[in-house]
């Protein structure tokens, strides 16, 4: 951690809590750090979900573009277990999918990583602010990562049309993230 610039530590510190105890209102929401074995276990489980779900989505023509499956478990991981588990899931999922299945394709890897990392920040922040499983907080996290991610993808690809396709083609996937994520987080609230 000594190599990490102080400003980054300060910035990240605003998104995390230095405790492993749950913030409780209606659900257990944790902030795990990567020094804990269970953080790596959670990240591995959510990454496996982000590997399996895209494979199922790709059985549907343009399923990846419509359902945006690579982000689903990143949202749940970051919301439930905090920034570090979310970031580990956000980075590992696209990289492993690319290595195993060449999906996402190499030119799309950077934009998808940018969106995934943004989602981890947005979801962990939303969970911390809400203190519970909140449909509104989840929707705001999805909207935030899509807006910031669209800007990042536009900067990377140089194509606004390509960058904004998640708002057109991927709208069902955004709804799946919001409502499916909310349902899964509600189901996990006792864990």
GIMO-V968514 format. One record per backbone hydrogen bond with DSSP energy under -1.0 kcal/mol. CO is the residue of the C=O (numbers start at 0). NH is the residue of the N-H. If there is no record, write none. Layout:
# GIMO-V968514
CO | NH
CO | NH
This chain:
# GIMO-V968514
4 | 8
5 | 9
6 | 10
7 | 11
8 | 12
11 | 14
16 | 18
28 | 22
32 | 35
35 | 39
36 | 40
37 | 41
38 | 42
39 | 43
40 | 44
41 | 45
42 | 46
43 | 47
44 | 48
45 | 49
47 | 51
48 | 52
51 | 55
52 | 56
53 | 57
55 | 58
56 | 59
59 | 62
61 | 65
62 | 66
63 | 67
65 | 172
67 | 70
70 | 74
71 | 75
72 | 76
73 | 77
74 | 78
75 | 79
76 | 80
77 | 81
79 | 29
80 | 31
81 | 85
82 | 86
83 | 87
84 | 88
85 | 89
86 | 90
87 | 91
88 | 92
90 | 94
91 | 95
92 | 96
93 | 97
94 | 98
95 | 99
96 | 100
96 | 102
97 | 101
104 | 107
105 | 108
107 | 111
108 | 112
109 | 113
110 | 114
111 | 115
112 | 116
113 | 117
114 | 118
115 | 119
116 | 120
117 | 121
118 | 122
119 | 123
120 | 124
121 | 125
122 | 126
123 | 127
124 | 128
125 | 129
126 | 130
133 | 137
134 | 138
135 | 139
136 | 140
137 | 141
138 | 142
139 | 143
140 | 144
141 | 145
142 | 146
143 | 147
144 | 148
145 | 149
146 | 150
147 | 151
148 | 152
149 | 153
150 | 154
151 | 155
152 | 156
153 | 157
158 | 162
159 | 163
163 | 166
164 | 168
164 | 169
169 | 173
170 | 174
171 | 175
172 | 176
173 | 177
174 | 178
175 | 179
176 | 180
177 | 181
178 | 182
179 | 183
180 | 184
181 | 185
182 | 186
183 | 187
185 | 188
187 | 190
188 | 27
